Amino acid sequence: MDALPLVKRAIEGGVTFVMTPRVRARQPALDRRYAMVLAVLARSDDAVREAERACELDPLCLVVGTTAAWVRYVAGDYEAAIERCRRVLDLDPRQL
């Protein structure tokens, strides 16, 4: 079963997800995925906040960094998206 429709319906209904610091520290991928859902729902400020939190938790993860760039792009903050892409490329230039 695909969970995305359920998550989307819950968020649109006003449900917010609260993760304890312990869970959040172990699961930066949750912040990344939550940021993607928020971006699709046009909740740009929340999406950017979650994406940046994921980057803080796992600053060396290329997927997390790329997701943060995508979230900034979807939010219309193109300069920040470009800057985040540059940071990802600085981590591993072979990804170009």
Secondary structure, DSSP 8 states (H G I E B T S, - for coil): --SHHHHHHHHHTT------HHHHHH-HHHHHHHHHHHHHTT-HHHHHHHHHHHHHH-TT-HHHHHHHHHHHHHTT-HHHHHHHHHHHHHH-GGG-
